[in-house]
Amino acid sequence: MITRSWKRLFLRQMLKINHVLFRYCDNTWSTIGVYVDERSRPYTGDGSVDFKGRPVLKQNTGNWKACPFILGNECCERLAYYGIATNLVTYLTSKLHESNVSAARNVTTWQGTCYLTPLIGAVLADAYWGRYWTIASFSTIYFLGMCTLTLSASVPALKPAECMGSVCPSATPAQYAVFFFGLYLIALGTGGIKPCVSSFGADQFDDTDPKERIKKGSFFNWFYFSINIGALVSSSLIVWIQDNEGWGLGFGIPALFMGLAIISFFLGTPLYRFQKPGGSPITRMCQVVVASFRKRNLDVPVDSSLLFETPDKSSAIEGSRKLAHSDELTCLDKAAIVSDVEIKRGDYSNPWRLCTVTQVEELKILIRMFPIWATGIVFSAVYAQMSTMFVEQGSMMDTSIGSFTIPAASLSTFDVISVIFWVPIYDRIIVPIARKFTGKERGFSELQRMGIGLLISVLCMSAAAIVEIKRLQLARELGLVDKEVAVPMSIFWQIPQYFLLGAAEIFTFIGQLEFFYDQSPDAMRSLCSALSLLTTALGNYLSSFILTVVTYLTTQGGQIGWIADNLNEGHLDYFFWLLAGLSILNFLVYLVCASRYKRKEAS
């Protein structure tokens, strides 16, 4: 029976080989000229195809020639996003008349949702639509959300009533509904863009080509650079327009740029390289769990070559290369054991009973990534302060330069300037120097890069706490504690904390982009990008949770609390020290996890 079943497998593979050879001969020997031309312009080795599903030639597609359209799309989309996010807390407090705590909670909850919805887009991209069509579809939803938000701030019936002196009437339920409907349409739209754009850009570089692989590392740096160009315009010009020219125009301009983002993306279609969707990664993971449970009583063979794998060079998973077997989590290897029943029947086609080694390794990789992934949550909670507590801290400082008033949210410009400053320095100076010492293509490994960023985030929170200590000290000296007025301390004292946060981003966020793309299985790259973004969502939720707990605990017995509506009466510095302490603890945990991480290996 064993001989008969292996004969069937052999005959099946021979038929496949004959079919491939027939197609090859039919395509290449029709004209000698075409044959020679294809030899001189080789195809990509990572299985990428063109828009019509045909193998692509390196010379005609991808690489840096396709990237301007993707980077232009990301720049405009991020300008639109930050045009809303940067000053959203101000709109909620000044137009919807929410309290500081309520506004901060709404902002972090919305931002968290923006980083949670990528799980939806990632599954659709990896399983069914591919990254290109997922980006295109969700961009349309995003644009509709931007337009809805613009209408809510422009149409008189949808705009909240203005304050009459010290009396600020609440927005009507309908006004709340329209505003938050548009806001959460944007959150849904960004769910199909965020996990796919960086991966789609990286897809333009062939993993099997050493030269293109180095360029891919550089792409992630410039991808983040383009994000921050859009953020720079938003945190300066757009915020100023919102505060001085009106929120209708201030929301309308980002909506226009979102339209430009869609146009830029479609213009590059002929130059793109596409990866085929490989089926639902969630289904494949469930199949491994179910199959290993069914065979829980079987012993894993000492020789891993006895585990089931397709004899083909390519993986059984569409759009994926084979993965080498690893010795960790051997309980999952049971899913790849060929049982006597399967040998007797000669049926190896049911993935709920028998999985390939590559399919098992996909799940192993995700499990190995989990501790590294989890340490990004606290960092994201620190990053969330830039659009909440940093803004509220700045609003209680001197925001004037002569006759000109600087919106507190505009100070995030210095975070963006920090990123724009550090990206070219990192890419052109730090990486070549580090490469000489480490011998690594990209200077630092992804794990080293992320660790440096986590350490810098501690310095950022410490700087914010020191600024707040000085601000409160000045408020006490001038007798302003009981008055909800700005302290005569220049808002530019916040620059160091923004600059440090920008430096931390360069290391941690870009390191995450590289890590979750390079270490993820080929057919799960959108999902793994979404998981990296999920840390931002959970970081925002963690920030909201900490705010809620701190407010509850510090207002017991009629106390003012750390984060009062009048920050002069509170102790925002304690909140920043709390986050600094959590960041130190998180960094120590990260060091342990990173030292134990085992990188994936191709078969």
C-alpha positions in Angstrom: 0.0 0.0 0.0 2.9 2.4 0.8 4.5 1.7 -2.6 1.2 2.2 -4.4 0.5 5.6 -2.7 3.9 6.9 -3.4 3.6 5.8 -7.0 0.4 7.9 -7.2 2.2 10.9 -5.8 5.1 10.4 -8.3 2.7 10.1 -11.3 0.9 13.2 -10.1 4.1 15.2 -9.9 5.3 14.0 -13.3 2.0 15.2 -14.8 2.6 18.6 -13.3 6.2 18.8 -14.6 5.1 17.8 -18.1 2.4 20.5 -18.0 4.9 23.1 -16.9 7.4 22.0 -19.6 4.8 22.1 -22.3 3.8 25.7 -21.4 7.5 26.7 -21.2 8.3 25.3 -24.6 5.1 26.7 -26.1 5.9 30.2 -24.8 9.7 30.4 -25.5 10.3 28.4 -28.6 7.7 30.2 -30.7 10.4 32.7 -31.7 14.1 32.6 -30.9 14.1 36.4 -30.5 11.7 36.3 -27.6 13.6 33.5 -25.9 16.8 35.4 -25.9 15.1 38.6 -24.8 13.6 36.9 -21.7 17.0 35.4 -20.8 18.5 38.9 -20.9 15.7 40.3 -18.7 15.1 37.7 -16.0 11.9 37.4 -14.1 11.6 38.1 -10.4 12.3 35.1 -8.1 9.7 35.8 -5.4 6.6 34.8 -7.5 5.3 38.3 -8.2 3.1 38.9 -11.2 1.8 41.9 -13.1 -1.7 43.4 -13.1 -3.0 40.6 -15.4 -1.4 37.8 -13.4 1.6 37.1 -15.6 5.2 36.7 -14.4 6.9 40.1 -14.4 10.3 41.1 -15.7 12.6 42.9 -13.2 13.6 45.5 -15.7 10.1 46.7 -16.5 8.4 46.7 -13.1 8.8 47.4 -9.4 11.9 48.6 -7.7 12.3 52.4 -7.1 10.4 53.2 -10.4 7.1 52.1 -8.9 7.7 53.6 -5.4 7.0 57.3 -6.1 3.4 56.5 -6.7 3.1 54.4 -3.5 5.1 57.0 -1.5 3.0 59.8 -3.0 -0.2 57.9 -2.0 1.1 57.4 1.6 2.1 61.1 1.9 -1.3 62.4 0.8 -3.2 59.8 2.9 -1.2 60.6 6.0 -1.7 64.3 5.4 -5.4 63.6 5.4 -5.3 61.4 8.5 -3.1 63.8 10.6 -5.2 66.7 9.3 -8.0 65.2 11.4 -6.0 63.4 14.2 -3.6 66.2 15.2 -6.1 68.7 16.3 -9.1 66.5 17.0 -8.8 66.9 20.8 -9.2 70.7 20.3 -12.3 70.3 18.1 -13.9 68.0 20.7 -13.2 70.5 23.6 -13.9 73.8 21.7 -16.7 72.8 19.3 -18.4 69.7 20.9 -17.7 71.1 24.4 -16.3 68.0 25.9 -14.1 67.8 29.0 -10.3 67.3 28.8 -10.6 63.7 30.0 -13.6 62.9 27.8 -11.9 64.4 24.7 -8.6 62.6 25.4 -10.5 59.3 25.8 -12.5 59.8 22.6 -9.3 60.6 20.6 -7.3 57.7 21.9 -10.3 55.3 21.4 -10.7 56.5 17.8 -7.0 56.3 17.1 -7.0 52.8 18.6 -9.8 51.8 16.3 -7.9 53.1 13.4 -5.1 50.7 14.3 -7.5 47.8 15.1 -9.5 47.8 11.8 -6.3 46.8 9.8 -7.0 43.3 10.9 -10.0 43.3 8.7 -8.1 44.7 5.7 -5.2 42.4 6.2 -7.3 39.2 6.2 -9.1 40.4 3.0 -5.8 41.3 1.3 -4.0 38.0 2.2 -6.9 35.7 1.6 -9.0 37.1 -1.2 -8.5 40.5 -2.8 -4.7 41.0 -2.7 -3.1 44.2 -1.4 -3.8 46.3 -4.5 -7.6 45.9 -4.5 -7.8 46.1 -0.8 -6.1 49.5 -0.8 -8.3 50.7 -3.7 -11.6 49.7 -2.0 -10.9 51.0 1.4 -9.5 54.2 0.1 -12.9 55.0 -1.3 -14.5 54.4 2.1 -11.9 56.6 3.7 -12.7 59.4 1.2 -16.4 59.2 2.0 -15.6 59.5 5.7 -13.5 62.6 5.0 -16.3 64.2 3.1 -18.8 63.4 5.8 -16.6 65.0 8.4 -16.2 68.1 6.3 -20.0 68.4 5.9 -20.4 68.1 9.7 -18.2 71.1 10.2 -19.6 73.1 7.3 -23.3 72.7 7.1 -25.0 75.0 9.7 -27.6 72.4 10.8 -24.8 69.9 11.5 -22.4 72.3 13.3 -22.6 72.4 17.1 -23.8 75.8 18.6 -21.1 78.3 19.6 -20.5 79.2 23.3 -22.4 82.2 24.6 -20.0 83.6 27.1 -19.3 80.9 29.7 -22.4 78.9 28.6 -21.5 76.2 26.0 -24.6 74.2 24.8 -24.0 70.5 24.1 -24.1 69.2 20.5 -27.4 67.6 19.5 -27.5 63.8 19.1 -27.8 64.2 15.3 -24.7 66.4 15.2 -22.8 63.9 17.3 -24.0 61.0 15.1 -22.9 62.6 11.8 -19.5 63.7 13.2 -18.7 60.3 14.7 -20.1 58.4 11.7 -17.6 60.2 9.4 -14.9 59.8 12.0 -15.4 56.0 12.2 -15.8 55.7 8.4 -12.2 57.0 8.3 -11.2 54.4 10.9 -12.7 51.7 8.7 -11.1 53.1 5.5 -7.7 53.2 7.1 -8.1 49.6 8.0 -7.6 48.5 4.4 -4.7 51.0 3.7 -2.4 50.8 6.7 -1.6 47.0 6.7 -1.2 46.9 2.9 0.6 50.0 1.7 4.0 49.4 3.4 3.8 45.7 2.4 2.8 46.5 -1.1 5.7 48.9 -1.4 8.1 46.3 -0.1 6.6 43.8 -2.6 8.2 46.0 -5.4 11.6 44.6 -4.3 12.6 41.0 -5.0 13.6 39.1 -1.9 15.7 36.7 -3.9 17.9 39.5 -5.3 20.6 40.7 -2.8 20.7 44.2 -4.3 17.0 44.7 -4.2 16.8 43.3 -0.7 19.1 46.1 0.5 17.0 48.6 -1.3 13.9 47.2 0.5 15.5 48.2 3.9 16.0 51.7 2.6 12.4 51.8 1.3 11.0 51.4 4.8 13.0 54.5 5.9 11.7 56.6 3.1 8.2 55.3 3.5 8.2 56.6 7.0 9.8 59.8 5.7 6.9 60.3 3.3 4.4 59.7 6.2 6.0 62.6 8.1 6.1 65.0 5.2 2.3 64.7 5.2 2.2 65.0 9.0 4.4 68.1 8.8 1.9 69.9 6.6 -1.0 68.8 8.8 0.5 69.7 12.1 1.5 73.2 10.9 -0.6 74.5 8.0 -3.7 72.5 8.4 -3.9 73.0 12.2 -3.4 76.8 11.7 -6.2 76.8 9.1 -8.5 74.9 11.5 -7.8 77.3 14.4 -7.9 80.5 12.4 -9.9 80.0 9.2 -12.5 77.5 10.2 -13.0 73.8 10.7 -15.0 73.3 7.5 -12.0 74.4 5.4 -9.6 72.7 7.8 -11.3 69.4 7.2 -12.0 70.0 3.5 -8.3 70.3 2.6 -7.4 66.9 4.0 -10.4 65.4 2.1 -9.0 66.9 -1.1 -5.6 65.3 -0.4 -7.2 62.0 0.2 -8.6 62.2 -3.3 -5.1 63.0 -4.6 -3.8 59.9 -2.7 -6.3 57.7 -4.6 -5.3 59.2 -8.0 -1.5 58.8 -7.2 -2.0 55.1 -6.3 -3.9 54.2 -9.5 -1.4 56.0 -11.8 1.4 53.6 -10.9 -0.7 50.4 -11.7 1.3 49.4 -14.9 4.6 49.5 -12.9 3.5 47.5 -9.9 4.5 44.0 -8.9 1.7 42.0 -7.3 1.7 39.0 -4.9 -1.1 36.5 -5.3 -3.4 36.1 -2.3 -2.7 32.8 -0.6 -6.1 32.0 1.0 -7.2 32.8 4.6 -4.2 32.8 7.0 -6.7 32.4 9.9 -8.1 29.2 8.3 -4.6 27.8 7.8 -3.7 28.4 11.4 -7.0 26.8 12.6 -6.2 23.8 10.4 -2.8 23.3 12.1 -4.4 23.5 15.5 -7.2 21.0 14.6 -4.9 18.6 12.8 -2.3 18.6 15.6 -5.1 18.0 18.2 -6.4 15.0 16.1 -3.0 13.5 16.1 -2.1 14.4 19.7 -1.4 10.7 20.5 1.1 10.3 17.7 4.8 10.7 18.2 6.7 13.3 16.2 9.5 11.5 14.2 13.1 12.4 15.1 13.9 12.9 11.4 11.9 16.0 10.4 12.2 15.0 6.7 9.5 12.4 7.4 7.0 15.1 8.1 4.6 16.0 5.3 5.7 18.5 2.7 5.0 18.9 -1.0 7.7 17.6 -3.3 7.4 20.6 -5.5 10.0 23.4 -5.2 7.1 25.8 -4.5 4.8 25.7 -1.5 1.3 24.4 -1.5 0.2 27.8 -0.3 -0.4 30.2 -3.2 2.1 33.1 -3.2 4.4 31.6 -0.5 7.8 30.0 -0.5 8.6 26.9 1.6 9.8 27.3 5.2 12.4 25.2 6.9 11.4 23.1 9.8 12.3 24.4 13.3 12.7 22.4 16.5 10.5 24.7 18.6 6.8 24.0 19.5 7.1 20.4 18.4 3.5 19.8 19.5 2.3 21.6 16.4 4.5 19.3 14.2 2.0 16.6 14.8 -0.2 18.3 12.2 2.4 17.3 9.6 2.7 13.6 10.6 1.6 11.2 7.9 -0.6 8.7 9.7 -1.0 5.0 8.8 -4.7 5.8 7.8 -3.6 8.4 5.3 -0.9 6.2 3.9 -3.5 3.4 3.5 -6.0 5.7 1.8 -3.4 7.5 -0.3 -5.3 10.7 0.5 -3.2 13.7 1.6 -5.5 16.5 0.5 -7.4 17.2 3.6 -5.6 20.1 5.4 -7.9 19.7 8.5 -6.1 16.3 9.0 -2.7 16.8 7.4 -0.8 20.1 7.0 2.5 20.8 5.3 5.6 21.7 7.2 5.4 25.2 5.7 1.8 25.6 7.0 2.9 24.5 10.5 5.9 26.9 10.5 3.6 29.8 9.6 1.8 29.4 13.0 5.1 28.8 14.8 6.5 32.1 13.4 3.5 34.1 14.6 3.8 32.5 18.1 7.5 33.4 18.2 6.7 36.9 17.2 4.1 37.4 20.0 6.4 38.5 22.8 8.2 41.0 20.6 4.8 42.3 19.4 3.5 42.7 22.9 6.4 45.0 24.0 5.3 47.5 21.4 2.0 48.2 23.3 3.6 50.4 26.0 5.6 52.3 23.5 2.4 53.1 21.6 0.8 54.3 24.8 3.7 56.7 25.1 3.3 57.8 21.5 -0.4 58.4 22.0 0.4 61.3 24.4 1.6 63.4 21.5 -2.0 64.0 20.3 -3.5 64.2 23.8 -1.6 65.1 27.0 1.2 66.9 25.2 -1.4 69.1 23.5 -3.3 69.8 26.7 0.0 70.5 28.5 0.9 73.0 25.7 -2.4 74.7 25.8 -1.6 75.8 29.4 1.7 77.4 28.3 2.5 80.6 26.5 1.7 80.0 22.9 2.5 83.5 21.5 5.4 84.8 19.5 4.9 88.5 19.5 1.4 89.0 18.0 1.3 85.5 16.5 -0.3 82.6 18.4 0.9 79.1 17.9 -1.8 76.3 18.2 -0.7 73.9 20.9 -1.2 70.9 18.5 1.3 72.5 16.1 4.1 71.6 18.4 3.9 68.1 17.1 5.6 69.6 14.0 8.8 69.2 15.9 8.2 65.5 16.2 7.8 65.4 12.4 10.9 67.6 11.9 12.8 65.2 14.1 11.7 62.2 12.0 12.5 64.1 8.7 15.9 65.1 10.2 16.8 61.6 11.4 15.6 59.4 8.4 18.3 60.6 5.9 21.0 60.7 8.6 20.1 57.2 9.7 19.9 55.9 6.1 23.0 57.6 4.7 25.3 58.0 7.7 24.4 55.8 10.6 23.7 52.6 8.6 27.0 52.6 6.6 28.9 53.2 9.8 27.1 50.6 11.8 27.4 48.1 8.8 31.2 48.2 9.2 31.0 47.2 12.9 28.1 44.8 12.8 28.5 43.3 9.3 24.7 43.5 8.8 23.2 44.7 5.5 21.1 47.3 7.3 23.5 48.3 10.0 21.4 47.2 12.9 19.1 44.2 13.1 15.4 45.0 13.4 15.4 43.9 17.0 18.4 46.1 17.9 16.8 49.0 16.2 13.5 48.6 18.0 15.3 48.3 21.4 17.1 51.6 20.9 13.7 53.3 20.3 12.2 51.8 23.4 15.0 53.2 25.5 14.7 56.7 23.9 10.9 56.7 24.8 11.9 56.6 28.5 13.9 59.8 28.0 10.9 61.4 26.2 8.5 60.8 29.1 11.1 62.0 31.5 11.5 65.2 29.6 7.8 65.8 29.5 7.6 65.3 33.3 10.4 67.7 34.0 8.7 70.4 31.8 5.5 69.9 33.7 7.3 70.2 37.1 8.7 73.5 36.0 5.3 74.7 34.7 3.5 73.8 37.9 6.3 75.4 40.0 5.8 78.7 38.0 2.0 78.5 38.4 2.4 78.2 42.2 4.9 81.1 42.3 2.5 83.4 40.3 -0.6 82.3 42.2 -2.2 80.8 39.1 -3.0 77.4 40.6 -6.8 78.2 41.0 -7.0 80.0 37.7 -7.6 78.1 34.4 -5.1 80.3 32.5 -1.9 79.6 30.7 1.3 79.9 32.6 3.9 82.4 31.2 6.3 79.7 30.2 7.1 79.3 26.5 5.5 76.4 24.8 8.8 75.8 23.1 10.0 74.1 26.3 8.1 71.1 24.9 10.4 70.8 21.9 12.8 68.3 23.6 10.0 65.8 24.4 8.7 66.0 20.8 12.2 65.7 19.3 13.0 62.7 21.5 9.7 61.1 20.5 10.5 61.5 16.8 13.9 59.9 17.4 12.2 57.0 19.1 9.8 56.6 16.2 12.7 56.3 13.7 14.1 53.3 15.6 11.0 51.5 16.9 8.2 52.1 14.4 10.4 51.6 11.3 12.1 48.7 13.0 8.6 47.2 13.5 7.8 47.7 9.8 11.0 45.8 8.8 10.6 43.1 11.4 7.0 42.2 10.7 7.6 42.2 7.0 10.8 40.3 6.9 10.0 37.7 9.6 6.4 37.0 8.4 5.5 34.2 6.1 5.1 35.3 2.5 1.3 34.7 2.5 0.8 36.5 5.8 2.6 39.8 5.3 -0.5 42.0 5.4 -1.7 40.2 8.5 1.6 40.6 10.3 1.7 44.3 9.3 -1.8 44.6 10.8 -0.5 42.9 14.0 2.3 45.5 14.2 -0.3 48.2 13.8 -2.5 46.5 16.4 0.2 47.4 19.0 -0.7 51.1 18.3 -4.4 50.3 18.8 -3.8 48.5 22.0 -1.4 51.3 23.1 -4.1 53.9 22.6 -6.6 51.7 24.5 -4.0 51.2 27.2 -3.5 55.0 27.4 -7.3 55.4 27.7 -7.4 52.7 30.4 -4.5 54.3 32.4 -6.3 57.7 32.1 -9.5 56.2 33.4 -7.8 54.4 36.3 -5.6 57.3 37.3 -8.6 59.7 37.2 -10.7 57.3 39.3 -7.9 56.6 41.9 -6.7 60.2 42.2 -10.1 61.8 42.6 -11.2 59.7 45.5 -12.4 61.6 48.6 -13.1 64.8 46.6 -9.5 65.2 45.5 -8.7 67.3 42.4 -6.8 64.4 40.7 -3.7 64.3 38.6 -5.5 65.3 35.4 -7.9 68.0 36.3 -9.9 70.2 33.9 -7.6 73.0 35.2 -4.2 71.4 34.8 -2.7 74.1 37.1 -4.4 72.3 39.9 -3.4 68.8 38.9 -0.2 66.8 38.7 0.2 65.8 35.0 3.9 65.3 35.8 3.0 62.3 37.9 1.2 60.8 34.9 4.3 61.3 32.8 6.5 59.7 35.4 4.1 56.7 35.6 4.5 56.2 31.8 8.3 56.5 32.1 8.4 53.8 34.8 6.2 51.5 32.6 8.6 52.1 29.7 11.6 51.1 31.7 9.9 47.9 32.8 8.8 47.3 29.2 12.4 47.7 27.9 13.7 45.2 30.4 11.1 42.6 29.3 11.9 43.4 25.6 15.6 42.6 26.2 14.7 39.1 27.5 12.3 38.5 24.6 14.7 39.7 21.9 17.6 37.6 23.2 15.5 34.5 22.9 13.9 35.2 19.5 14.7 32.7 16.7 14.6 34.1 13.2 12.7 32.3 10.4 14.6 30.2 7.8 13.6 29.5 4.2 13.6 25.9 3.1 
